[in-house]
Amino acid sequence: MRHFLALIPIILLSFALVLVAAVSAQDDGEEPATLEAPSLDDDSADGFPTPVRYLTGVGAYAETVNVNVRGGPGVYYPIIGLLLQGRSLDVTGYNGYDLGRNCGPVFELDLDMWVQVRFNDVSGWVARCTVTIRGDMSKMLVEPAPVPPGY
């Protein structure tokens, strides 16, 4: 038991280093722009907010957390913006994943599913499992990925 207790600080330090590395992998050193996306319209007759109408008919809604918007469909692309919790963006395409596939319990295993989003003149990508999709994705185009940085 004493040997196990001696390992606890090492385990905690290892966990902290992994966490820092994961955060650093997503951070390119610059603060991403916050995308002031449409929220809900509070002017409905019954007092409840009405959902935003998406120009494309499909939206990506940041339901539970702020979401990084990247320059391409992968974590190796730079962060170009931040979709705030409670906000949404128009979906303009996706990277060709099977639309019948659901997000699994291990987020990292779903990082091959990305949706292309647009706000004003900015086109970006969000990880599919970080947002709630509203609308029919079957009408969206499969979009080619931009060339990854460093290629």
C-alpha positions, -999 to 999 in steps of 0.1 A, spaced: 0 0 0 29 24 8 43 18 -27 10 28 -42 7 59 -21 42 69 -33 30 67 -69 1 91 -65 22 123 -70 38 108 -101 4 98 -115 -11 133 -108 20 150 -124 17 127 -154 -20 135 -158 -13 173 -155 14 170 -182 -9 152 -205 -36 178 -199 -12 207 -206 0 189 -238 -36 185 -250 -44 221 -244 -12 232 -261 -19 211 -291 -51 231 -297 -35 265 -290 -14 281 -318 -3 309 -296 -29 335 -307 -63 342 -292 -90 331 -316 -116 355 -327 -150 351 -310 -176 346 -336 -207 366 -327 -231 342 -342 -268 345 -340 -285 334 -308 -321 329 -301 -348 355 -309 -366 365 -277 -395 383 -295 -417 352 -299 -454 355 -289 -453 329 -262 -423 343 -244 -400 314 -254 -371 319 -277 -375 308 -312 -346 290 -330 -326 310 -355 -335 302 -392 -304 290 -410 -296 303 -445 -286 268 -455 -314 251 -436 -288 234 -413 -271 248 -383 -244 238 -358 -255 248 -323 -229 250 -294 -253 236 -268 -230 228 -238 -196 244 -244 -177 270 -264 -164 254 -296 -132 260 -315 -137 269 -352 -107 257 -372 -93 264 -407 -99 228 -417 -114 194 -406 -88 184 -380 -71 194 -348 -39 201 -367 -56 231 -385 -53 265 -367 -81 278 -346 -97 307 -365 -126 315 -341 -147 305 -312 -184 296 -313 -198 306 -279 -220 283 -260 -257 290 -268 -248 303 -303 -250 287 -337 -236 289 -372 -248 279 -407 -235 245 -418 -224 246 -454 -209 211 -458 -192 182 -441 -161 161 -447 -179 130 -459 -183 109 -428 -212 85 -426 -242 107 -416 -258 77 -399 -229 75 -374 -235 88 -339 -210 104 -316 -194 78 -293 -185 80 -256 -148 86 -265 -145 120 -281 -110 114 -296 -124 85 -316 -149 108 -334 -124 134 -345 -127 122 -381 -162 138 -383 -162 175 -391 -188 200 -404 -180 231 -424 -196 263 -410 -199 299 -423 -204 332 -406 -203 363 -427 -173 358 -450 -155 333 -427 -155 297 -436 -143 272 -409 -148 237 -395 -160 224 -362 -158 189 -348 -191 172 -353 -194 159 -318 -189 194 -302 -222 207 -317 -258 198 -320 -269 197 -356 -303 212 -364 -316 204 -399 -312 178 -426 -275 171 -432 -283 148 -462 -286 179 -484 -252 192 -475 -222 189 -498 -191 169 -491 -164 196 -490 -128 189 -498 -104 197 -469 -80 227 -474 -43 218 -476 -31 212 -440 -5 237 -426 31 228 -433 24 210 -466 
